Amino acid sequence: MNTQPIQKYCPLALFILLCSIPWLLTDQGYAIRVLTLLLLFAAMAQSWNIVGGLANQISLGHAAFFGIGAYASTILLIRFNLSPWLGILVAMILAGLTGGLLSLPTMKLRGHYFALATLAFGEVMRAIANTWSSVTGGPVGISVPFSPNAGLGMMQFKSTIPYYFMMLAALTITTFIFWKISHSKLGYELRAVKANVDSAEVIGIDTTRTKIIASVISAALMGACGVLYAQFNFFFDPDSAFSLVGISIRVALICIIGGIGTVFGPLIGACFLLPLEEIFNAFLSGKGAGYSQLAYGVILIGIILLEPRGLTTLFKQAVQRIKA
């Protein structure tokens, strides 16, 4: 059986399905909000996937770029009434430059040393945001001024549905960028770096330049996601915008569970992890402290032990068994 036509039109069918979901839901309150956040986290995970998946640079500090984006656009909106659409451009430039500067002293680090260095950077950014109260609002947080009639120009809507399509657009763009990179010269160079850095240098690849380019792109996309989150949530503080567990570790887990380095891994991981969190919080949080987190952790460990390459590989294996 020739599966090429199916594989060719599968992304289009998935995109049409995602576009149709808001009109198929009877509950357009809580459910659509969860789905909107799901798409946002899938886009964030896809941004992380560029360095974590293609180059195997396991970053635990991507919350820094996310927070930079959220604060940059919100401060510009409050102080200069600058549209968040322009704020996205500023956020991407600032986050990208920060990602490039962070790459310079950390590119020679590998494995857990690189992960710890990026983790420390994320925590430093959180501490700066907490202490620089005159700009960031400090621990009190910062609110996005809401105008009911602002509309598309200021990225503010009364309904959640427009935000859903904004997050869907963000996921589509980040996925397309990841796909283009993975099939480009840069993608092959990143895979060579992932396989063996020393061997990549021997065959003439400038590994430092390759890693910096990937880091800048990944950080810039993460900064844009921070802007979208700020406009959707209308309030954030340093502990949520620069959260180690809520942002950095979560986006890494989404990729690892879904399938690190794959095109659809972040979406599959987000579709699995975020609803699972909501279900456990709803049904187990009232049973006792820590029950929902324990059950959540056990399932994650079980999946990693069953198939370290993630749910994408499990799905492919299941399809192959059905064909056989």
C-alpha positions as YAML, in Angstrom:
chain: A
units: angstrom
residues:
- id: 1
  name: MET
  ca: [0.00, 0.00, 0.00]
- id: 2
  name: ASN
  ca: [1.39, 3.42, -1.01]
- id: 3
  name: THR
  ca: [1.20, 5.71, 2.03]
- id: 4
  name: GLN
  ca: [2.89, 8.71, 0.38]
- id: 5
  name: PRO
  ca: [-0.36, 10.52, -0.56]
- id: 6
  name: ILE
  ca: [-1.64, 10.02, 3.01]
- id: 7
  name: GLN
  ca: [1.55, 11.44, 4.51]
- id: 8
  name: LYS
  ca: [1.47, 14.34, 2.05]
- id: 9
  name: TYR
  ca: [-2.04, 15.50, 2.95]
- id: 10
  name: CYS
  ca: [-1.92, 14.58, 6.65]
- id: 11
  name: PRO
  ca: [-0.60, 18.04, 7.77]
- id: 12
  name: LEU
  ca: [-3.31, 19.80, 5.73]
- id: 13
  name: ALA
  ca: [-6.03, 17.56, 7.21]
- id: 14
  name: LEU
  ca: [-4.66, 18.22, 10.72]
- id: 15
  name: PHE
  ca: [-4.64, 21.99, 10.11]
- id: 16
  name: ILE
  ca: [-8.26, 21.90, 8.87]
- id: 17
  name: LEU
  ca: [-9.27, 19.88, 11.94]
- id: 18
  name: LEU
  ca: [-7.59, 22.36, 14.29]
- id: 19
  name: CYS
  ca: [-9.34, 25.25, 12.51]
- id: 20
  name: SER
  ca: [-12.69, 23.50, 12.93]
- id: 21
  name: ILE
  ca: [-12.42, 22.65, 16.63]
- id: 22
  name: PRO
  ca: [-13.78, 25.95, 18.04]
- id: 23
  name: TRP
  ca: [-16.97, 25.56, 16.00]
- id: 24
  name: LEU
  ca: [-17.40, 21.93, 17.06]
- id: 25
  name: LEU
  ca: [-17.23, 22.63, 20.80]
- id: 26
  name: THR
  ca: [-20.42, 23.25, 22.73]
- id: 27
  name: ASP
  ca: [-18.43, 24.61, 25.70]
- id: 28
  name: GLN
  ca: [-16.43, 27.57, 24.37]
- id: 29
  name: GLY
  ca: [-15.26, 28.74, 27.79]
- id: 30
  name: TYR
  ca: [-12.95, 26.49, 29.76]
- id: 31
  name: ALA
  ca: [-12.36, 23.96, 26.95]
- id: 32
  name: ILE
  ca: [-11.33, 26.54, 24.37]
- id: 33
  name: ARG
  ca: [-9.01, 28.21, 26.89]
- id: 34
  name: VAL
  ca: [-7.24, 24.91, 27.57]
- id: 35
  name: LEU
  ca: [-6.91, 24.26, 23.83]
- id: 36
  name: THR
  ca: [-5.55, 27.78, 23.28]
- id: 37
  name: LEU
  ca: [-2.85, 27.23, 25.91]
- id: 38
  name: LEU
  ca: [-2.18, 23.79, 24.40]
- id: 39
  name: LEU
  ca: [-1.42, 25.35, 21.01]
- id: 40
  name: LEU
  ca: [0.75, 28.03, 22.63]
- id: 41
  name: PHE
  ca: [2.81, 25.47, 24.53]
- id: 42
  name: ALA
  ca: [3.13, 23.36, 21.39]
- id: 43
  name: ALA
  ca: [4.54, 26.44, 19.60]
- id: 44
  name: MET
  ca: [6.92, 27.08, 22.51]
- id: 45
  name: ALA
  ca: [8.04, 23.45, 22.47]
- id: 46
  name: GLN
  ca: [8.62, 23.65, 18.71]
- id: 47
  name: SER
  ca: [10.82, 26.71, 19.30]
- id: 48
  name: TRP
  ca: [12.81, 24.74, 21.89]
- id: 49
  name: ASN
  ca: [12.95, 21.77, 19.49]
- id: 50
  name: ILE
  ca: [15.26, 23.72, 17.16]
- id: 51
  name: VAL
  ca: [18.14, 23.59, 19.65]
- id: 52
  name: GLY
  ca: [17.01, 20.74, 21.88]
- id: 53
  name: GLY
  ca: [15.84, 18.39, 19.15]
- id: 54
  name: LEU
  ca: [18.10, 19.10, 16.18]
- id: 55
  name: ALA
  ca: [21.32, 19.95, 18.03]
- id: 56
  name: ASN
  ca: [20.74, 18.05, 21.29]
- id: 57
  name: GLN
  ca: [21.46, 21.22, 23.27]
- id: 58
  name: ILE
  ca: [19.12, 20.54, 26.21]
- id: 59
  name: SER
  ca: [18.27, 24.03, 27.38]
- id: 60
  name: LEU
  ca: [16.56, 24.55, 30.73]
- id: 61
  name: GLY
  ca: [16.57, 28.33, 30.43]
- id: 62
  name: HIS
  ca: [14.13, 29.05, 27.62]
- id: 63
  name: ALA
  ca: [11.83, 30.71, 30.13]
- id: 64
  name: ALA
  ca: [14.30, 33.62, 30.05]
- id: 65
  name: PHE
  ca: [13.48, 34.36, 26.39]
- id: 66
  name: PHE
  ca: [9.77, 33.82, 27.03]
- id: 67
  name: GLY
  ca: [9.83, 36.30, 29.91]
- id: 68
  name: ILE
  ca: [11.85, 38.84, 27.93]
- id: 69
  name: GLY
  ca: [9.20, 38.77, 25.21]
- id: 70
  name: ALA
  ca: [6.31, 39.11, 27.65]
- id: 71
  name: TYR
  ca: [7.86, 42.02, 29.56]
- id: 72
  name: ALA
  ca: [9.23, 43.84, 26.49]
- id: 73
  name: SER
  ca: [5.90, 44.06, 24.67]
- id: 74
  name: THR
  ca: [3.89, 44.85, 27.81]
- id: 75
  name: ILE
  ca: [6.22, 47.64, 28.95]
- id: 76
  name: LEU
  ca: [6.16, 49.16, 25.45]
- id: 77
  name: LEU
  ca: [2.36, 48.95, 25.44]
- id: 78
  name: ILE
  ca: [1.99, 50.58, 28.87]
- id: 79
  name: ARG
  ca: [4.60, 53.33, 28.46]
- id: 80
  name: PHE
  ca: [4.40, 54.14, 24.74]
- id: 81
  name: ASN
  ca: [1.03, 52.64, 23.71]
- id: 82
  name: LEU
  ca: [2.92, 50.54, 21.15]
- id: 83
  name: SER
  ca: [0.85, 47.84, 19.49]
- id: 84
  name: PRO
  ca: [1.77, 44.28, 20.57]
- id: 85
  name: TRP
  ca: [2.24, 43.46, 16.86]
- id: 86
  name: LEU
  ca: [5.22, 45.82, 16.87]
- id: 87
  name: GLY
  ca: [6.02, 44.56, 20.35]
- id: 88
  name: ILE
  ca: [6.48, 41.08, 18.88]
- id: 89
  name: LEU
  ca: [9.22, 42.39, 16.58]
- id: 90
  name: VAL
  ca: [10.99, 44.13, 19.47]
- id: 91
  name: ALA
  ca: [10.60, 41.05, 21.67]
- id: 92
  name: MET
  ca: [12.02, 38.75, 18.99]
- id: 93
  name: ILE
  ca: [15.02, 41.05, 18.47]
- id: 94
  name: LEU
  ca: [15.74, 41.31, 22.21]
- id: 95
  name: ALA
  ca: [15.22, 37.60, 22.86]
- id: 96
  name: GLY
  ca: [17.28, 36.66, 19.79]
- id: 97
  name: LEU
  ca: [20.16, 38.92, 20.81]
- id: 98
  name: THR
  ca: [20.03, 37.53, 24.35]
- id: 99
  name: GLY
  ca: [20.07, 33.98, 22.98]
- id: 100
  name: GLY
  ca: [23.08, 34.82, 20.81]
- id: 101
  name: LEU
  ca: [24.96, 36.45, 23.69]
- id: 102
  name: LEU
  ca: [24.20, 33.51, 25.98]
- id: 103
  name: SER
  ca: [25.52, 31.15, 23.30]
- id: 104
  name: LEU
  ca: [28.98, 32.72, 23.25]
- id: 105
  name: PRO
  ca: [30.13, 31.54, 26.72]
- id: 106
  name: THR
  ca: [28.09, 28.30, 26.74]
- id: 107
  name: MET
  ca: [28.67, 26.79, 23.30]
- id: 108
  name: LYS
  ca: [31.65, 24.74, 24.44]
- id: 109
  name: LEU
  ca: [29.59, 23.21, 27.23]
- id: 110
  name: ARG
  ca: [27.92, 19.84, 26.62]
- id: 111
  name: GLY
  ca: [25.31, 17.65, 28.27]
- id: 112
  name: HIS
  ca: [24.29, 18.49, 31.81]
- id: 113
  name: TYR
  ca: [26.85, 21.32, 32.03]
- id: 114
  name: PHE
  ca: [25.04, 23.19, 29.24]
- id: 115
  name: ALA
  ca: [21.66, 22.44, 30.83]
- id: 116
  name: LEU
  ca: [22.83, 23.80, 34.20]
- id: 117
  name: ALA
  ca: [24.29, 26.93, 32.61]
- id: 118
  name: THR
  ca: [21.02, 27.75, 30.83]
- id: 119
  name: LEU
  ca: [19.05, 26.94, 33.98]
- id: 120
  name: ALA
  ca: [21.19, 29.41, 35.94]
- id: 121
  name: PHE
  ca: [20.63, 32.10, 33.29]
- id: 122
  name: GLY
  ca: [16.86, 31.67, 33.53]
- id: 123
  name: GLU
  ca: [17.01, 32.01, 37.30]
- id: 124
  name: VAL
  ca: [19.18, 35.14, 37.01]
- id: 125
  name: MET
  ca: [16.59, 36.72, 34.71]
- id: 126
  name: ARG
  ca: [13.83, 35.87, 37.20]
- id: 127
  name: ALA
  ca: [15.83, 37.47, 40.02]
- id: 128
  name: ILE
  ca: [16.42, 40.62, 37.94]
- id: 129
  name: ALA
  ca: [12.71, 40.90, 37.14]
- id: 130
  name: ASN
  ca: [11.85, 40.49, 40.83]
- id: 131
  name: THR
  ca: [14.24, 43.22, 41.97]
- id: 132
  name: TRP
  ca: [13.84, 45.75, 39.11]
- id: 133
  name: SER
  ca: [10.45, 46.88, 40.39]
- id: 134
  name: SER
  ca: [10.50, 50.29, 38.72]
- id: 135
  name: VAL
  ca: [10.36, 48.62, 35.30]
- id: 136
  name: THR
  ca: [8.87, 45.16, 35.78]
- id: 137
  name: GLY
  ca: [6.61, 45.75, 38.77]
- id: 138
  name: GLY
  ca: [8.67, 43.30, 40.80]
- id: 139
  name: PRO
  ca: [7.00, 40.43, 42.66]
- id: 140
  name: VAL
  ca: [3.64, 42.25, 42.41]
- id: 141
  name: GLY
  ca: [3.60, 41.52, 38.68]
- id: 142
  name: ILE
  ca: [2.42, 43.54, 35.72]
- id: 143
  name: SER
  ca: [-1.00, 43.81, 34.07]
- id: 144
  name: VAL
  ca: [-1.74, 44.37, 30.41]
- id: 145
  name: PRO
  ca: [-4.18, 47.31, 30.08]
- id: 146
  name: PHE
  ca: [-7.36, 45.96, 28.53]
- id: 147
  name: SER
  ca: [-9.67, 47.93, 26.26]
- id: 148
  name: PRO
  ca: [-12.84, 46.06, 25.19]
- id: 149
  name: ASN
  ca: [-12.95, 47.87, 21.85]
- id: 150
  name: ALA
  ca: [-9.23, 47.64, 21.03]
- id: 151
  name: GLY
  ca: [-9.62, 44.67, 18.68]
- id: 152
  name: LEU
  ca: [-7.04, 43.19, 16.35]
- id: 153
  name: GLY
  ca: [-4.80, 46.25, 16.23]
- id: 154
  name: MET
  ca: [-3.98, 45.93, 19.94]
- id: 155
  name: MET
  ca: [-4.34, 42.13, 19.99]
- id: 156
  name: GLN
  ca: [-7.23, 42.26, 22.49]
- id: 157
  name: PHE
  ca: [-10.56, 40.47, 22.13]
- id: 158
  name: LYS
  ca: [-13.64, 39.82, 24.22]
- id: 159
  name: SER
  ca: [-13.82, 36.18, 23.08]
- id: 160
  name: THR
  ca: [-11.18, 33.47, 23.48]
- id: 161
  name: ILE
  ca: [-11.64, 32.19, 19.91]
- id: 162
  name: PRO
  ca: [-9.47, 34.88, 18.21]
- id: 163
  name: TYR
  ca: [-6.68, 34.01, 20.66]
- id: 164
  name: TYR
  ca: [-7.10, 30.35, 19.70]
- id: 165
  name: PHE
  ca: [-6.45, 31.17, 16.04]
- id: 166
  name: MET
  ca: [-3.51, 33.39, 16.98]
- id: 167
  name: MET
  ca: [-1.90, 30.48, 18.85]
- id: 168
  name: LEU
  ca: [-2.70, 28.17, 15.94]
- id: 169
  name: ALA
  ca: [-0.96, 30.63, 13.60]
- id: 170
  name: ALA
  ca: [2.04, 30.73, 15.96]
- id: 171
  name: LEU
  ca: [2.23, 26.92, 16.00]
- id: 172
  name: THR
  ca: [1.93, 26.76, 12.20]
- id: 173
  name: ILE
  ca: [4.71, 29.32, 11.71]
- id: 174
  name: THR
  ca: [7.10, 27.75, 14.24]
- id: 175
  name: THR
  ca: [6.45, 24.28, 12.80]
- id: 176
  name: PHE
  ca: [7.11, 25.53, 9.27]
- id: 177
  name: ILE
  ca: [10.35, 27.20, 10.40]
- id: 178
  name: PHE
  ca: [11.43, 24.00, 12.17]
- id: 179
  name: TRP
  ca: [10.62, 21.93, 9.07]
- id: 180
  name: LYS
  ca: [12.52, 24.31, 6.78]
- id: 181
  name: ILE
  ca: [15.55, 24.30, 9.09]
- id: 182
  name: SER
  ca: [15.52, 20.51, 9.44]
- id: 183
  name: HIS
  ca: [15.58, 20.13, 5.62]
- id: 184
  name: SER
  ca: [18.20, 22.85, 5.05]
- id: 185
  name: LYS
  ca: [21.97, 22.93, 5.23]
- id: 186
  name: LEU
  ca: [21.68, 24.30, 8.77]
- id: 187
  name: GLY
  ca: [19.53, 21.31, 9.76]
- id: 188
  name: TYR
  ca: [22.09, 18.81, 8.49]
- id: 189
  name: GLU
  ca: [24.85, 20.70, 10.28]
- id: 190
  name: LEU
  ca: [22.83, 20.63, 13.52]
- id: 191
  name: ARG
  ca: [22.33, 16.88, 13.15]
- id: 192
  name: ALA
  ca: [26.06, 16.46, 12.65]
- id: 193
  name: VAL
  ca: [26.65, 18.48, 15.83]
- id: 194
  name: LYS
  ca: [24.12, 16.29, 17.63]
- id: 195
  name: ALA
  ca: [25.82, 13.09, 16.46]
- id: 196
  name: ASN
  ca: [29.38, 14.13, 17.31]
- id: 197
  name: VAL
  ca: [30.69, 17.67, 17.73]
- id: 198
  name: ASP
  ca: [34.34, 16.75, 17.16]
- id: 199
  name: SER
  ca: [33.56, 14.81, 13.99]
- id: 200
  name: ALA
  ca: [31.44, 17.72, 12.71]
- id: 201
  name: GLU
  ca: [34.37, 20.09, 13.15]
- id: 202
  name: VAL
  ca: [36.70, 17.66, 11.37]
- id: 203
  name: ILE
  ca: [34.53, 17.67, 8.23]
- id: 204
  name: GLY
  ca: [34.53, 21.47, 8.14]
- id: 205
  name: ILE
  ca: [31.38, 22.52, 10.00]
- id: 206
  name: ASP
  ca: [31.69, 25.70, 12.03]
- id: 207
  name: THR
  ca: [29.92, 24.27, 15.09]
- id: 208
  name: THR
  ca: [30.00, 27.53, 17.05]
- id: 209
  name: ARG
  ca: [28.33, 29.50, 14.25]
- id: 210
  name: THR
  ca: [25.78, 26.71, 13.70]
- id: 211
  name: LYS
  ca: [24.80, 26.57, 17.36]
- id: 212
  name: ILE
  ca: [24.57, 30.36, 17.67]
- id: 213
  name: ILE
  ca: [22.29, 30.67, 14.61]
- id: 214
  name: ALA
  ca: [20.00, 27.94, 15.96]
- id: 215
  name: SER
  ca: [19.95, 29.53, 19.42]
- id: 216
  name: VAL
  ca: [19.08, 32.98, 18.05]
- id: 217
  name: ILE
  ca: [16.18, 31.61, 15.98]
- id: 218
  name: SER
  ca: [14.91, 29.48, 18.87]
- id: 219
  name: ALA
  ca: [15.14, 32.34, 21.38]
- id: 220
  name: ALA
  ca: [13.43, 34.82, 19.02]
- id: 221
  name: LEU
  ca: [10.48, 32.48, 18.46]
- id: 222
  name: MET
  ca: [10.22, 31.88, 22.21]
- id: 223
  name: GLY
  ca: [10.14, 35.65, 22.77]
- id: 224
  name: ALA
  ca: [7.22, 35.97, 20.33]
- id: 225
  name: CYS
  ca: [5.36, 33.27, 22.27]
- id: 226
  name: GLY
  ca: [5.89, 35.32, 25.43]
- id: 227
  name: VAL
  ca: [4.12, 38.27, 23.82]
- id: 228
  name: LEU
  ca: [1.15, 36.09, 22.87]
- id: 229
  name: TYR
  ca: [0.92, 34.72, 26.41]
- id: 230
  name: ALA
  ca: [0.97, 38.23, 27.91]
- id: 231
  name: GLN
  ca: [-1.84, 39.39, 25.62]
- id: 232
  name: PHE
  ca: [-3.88, 36.28, 26.33]
- id: 233
  name: ASN
  ca: [-3.43, 36.14, 30.10]
- id: 234
  name: PHE
  ca: [-3.36, 39.92, 30.79]
- id: 235
  name: PHE
  ca: [-1.29, 39.42, 33.96]
- id: 236
  name: PHE
  ca: [2.03, 37.80, 34.80]
- id: 237
  name: ASP
  ca: [4.81, 38.13, 37.33]
- id: 238
  name: PRO
  ca: [8.49, 37.10, 37.35]
- id: 239
  name: ASP
  ca: [7.74, 33.72, 38.91]
- id: 240
  name: SER
  ca: [5.30, 32.79, 36.14]
- id: 241
  name: ALA
  ca: [7.03, 34.44, 33.15]
- id: 242
  name: PHE
  ca: [10.47, 33.08, 34.06]
- id: 243
  name: SER
  ca: [9.23, 29.85, 35.64]
- id: 244
  name: LEU
  ca: [11.71, 26.96, 35.57]
- id: 245
  name: VAL
  ca: [9.08, 24.24, 36.03]
- id: 246
  name: GLY
  ca: [6.12, 25.94, 34.36]
- id: 247
  name: ILE
  ca: [7.99, 27.04, 31.22]
- id: 248
  name: SER
  ca: [11.52, 25.70, 30.73]
- id: 249
  name: ILE
  ca: [11.07, 22.14, 31.97]
- id: 250
  name: ARG
  ca: [7.53, 21.85, 30.63]
- id: 251
  name: VAL
  ca: [8.46, 22.70, 27.03]
- id: 252
  name: ALA
  ca: [11.39, 20.28, 27.19]
- id: 253
  name: LEU
  ca: [9.09, 17.54, 28.54]
- id: 254
  name: ILE
  ca: [6.53, 18.19, 25.80]
- id: 255
  name: CYS
  ca: [9.21, 17.56, 23.15]
- id: 256
  name: ILE
  ca: [10.71, 14.55, 24.91]
- id: 257
  name: ILE
  ca: [7.34, 12.86, 25.46]
- id: 258
  name: GLY
  ca: [6.02, 13.73, 22.00]
- id: 259
  name: GLY
  ca: [9.20, 12.92, 20.13]
- id: 260
  name: ILE
  ca: [12.29, 15.08, 20.34]
- id: 261
  name: GLY
  ca: [13.61, 16.35, 17.02]
- id: 262
  name: THR
  ca: [10.43, 15.47, 15.10]
- id: 263
  name: VAL
  ca: [8.02, 17.82, 13.33]
- id: 264
  name: PHE
  ca: [4.85, 16.65, 15.07]
- id: 265
  name: GLY
  ca: [6.43, 15.71, 18.41]
- id: 266
  name: PRO
  ca: [5.69, 19.04, 20.17]
- id: 267
  name: LEU
  ca: [2.02, 19.00, 19.15]
- id: 268
  name: ILE
  ca: [1.58, 15.34, 20.14]
- id: 269
  name: GLY
  ca: [3.37, 15.97, 23.44]
- id: 270
  name: ALA
  ca: [1.24, 19.03, 24.20]
- id: 271
  name: CYS
  ca: [-1.97, 17.17, 23.29]
- id: 272
  name: PHE
  ca: [-1.00, 14.47, 25.77]
- id: 273
  name: LEU
  ca: [0.56, 16.40, 28.65]
- id: 274
  name: LEU
  ca: [-1.65, 19.46, 29.07]
- id: 275
  name: PRO
  ca: [-5.03, 17.64, 29.12]
- id: 276
  name: LEU
  ca: [-3.44, 15.04, 31.42]
- id: 277
  name: GLU
  ca: [-2.45, 17.78, 33.85]
- id: 278
  name: GLU
  ca: [-5.97, 19.22, 33.79]
- id: 279
  name: ILE
  ca: [-7.58, 15.80, 34.35]
- id: 280
  name: PHE
  ca: [-5.35, 14.92, 37.28]
- id: 281
  name: ASN
  ca: [-5.76, 18.35, 38.86]
- id: 282
  name: ALA
  ca: [-9.54, 18.08, 38.53]
- id: 283
  name: PHE
  ca: [-9.96, 14.56, 39.90]
- id: 284
  name: LEU
  ca: [-7.01, 14.00, 42.23]
- id: 285
  name: SER
  ca: [-6.08, 17.37, 43.71]
- id: 286
  name: GLY
  ca: [-8.98, 17.15, 46.15]
- id: 287
  name: LYS
  ca: [-7.99, 13.63, 47.29]
- id: 288
  name: GLY
  ca: [-4.82, 14.78, 48.98]
- id: 289
  name: ALA
  ca: [-1.72, 16.91, 48.55]
- id: 290
  name: GLY
  ca: [0.57, 15.69, 45.80]
- id: 291
  name: TYR
  ca: [-1.67, 12.91, 44.42]
- id: 292
  name: SER
  ca: [-2.14, 14.52, 41.02]
- id: 293
  name: GLN
  ca: [1.59, 15.28, 40.65]
- id: 294
  name: LEU
  ca: [2.47, 11.72, 41.69]
- id: 295
  name: ALA
  ca: [0.12, 10.12, 39.14]
- id: 296
  name: TYR
  ca: [1.31, 12.54, 36.47]
- id: 297
  name: GLY
  ca: [4.95, 11.71, 37.18]
- id: 298
  name: VAL
  ca: [4.35, 7.95, 37.16]
- id: 299
  name: ILE
  ca: [2.72, 8.11, 33.72]
- id: 300
  name: LEU
  ca: [5.54, 10.23, 32.31]
- id: 301
  name: ILE
  ca: [8.17, 7.82, 33.65]
- id: 302
  name: GLY
  ca: [6.20, 4.88, 32.22]
- id: 303
  name: ILE
  ca: [6.11, 6.42, 28.73]
- id: 304
  name: ILE
  ca: [9.83, 7.24, 28.76]
- id: 305
  name: LEU
  ca: [10.68, 3.70, 29.90]
- id: 306
  name: LEU
  ca: [8.36, 2.18, 27.29]
- id: 307
  name: GLU
  ca: [9.71, 4.25, 24.39]
- id: 308
  name: PRO
  ca: [12.47, 6.82, 25.07]
- id: 309
  name: ARG
  ca: [11.95, 8.29, 21.57]
- id: 310
  name: GLY
  ca: [8.44, 9.43, 22.50]
- id: 311
  name: LEU
  ca: [4.84, 9.01, 21.46]
- id: 312
  name: THR
  ca: [5.59, 9.74, 17.80]
- id: 313
  name: THR
  ca: [7.69, 6.55, 17.60]
- id: 314
  name: LEU
  ca: [5.02, 4.57, 19.46]
- id: 315
  name: PHE
  ca: [2.43, 5.76, 16.94]
- id: 316
  name: LYS
  ca: [4.65, 4.80, 13.98]
- id: 317
  name: GLN
  ca: [5.26, 1.37, 15.48]
- id: 318
  name: ALA
  ca: [1.52, 0.85, 15.98]
- id: 319
  name: VAL
  ca: [0.85, 1.80, 12.32]
- id: 320
  name: GLN
  ca: [3.51, -0.62, 11.13]
- id: 321
  name: ARG
  ca: [1.95, -3.45, 13.19]
- id: 322
  name: ILE
  ca: [-1.47, -2.70, 11.70]
- id: 323
  name: LYS
  ca: [-0.02, -2.82, 8.17]
- id: 324
  name: ALA
  ca: [1.73, -6.10, 8.91]
...
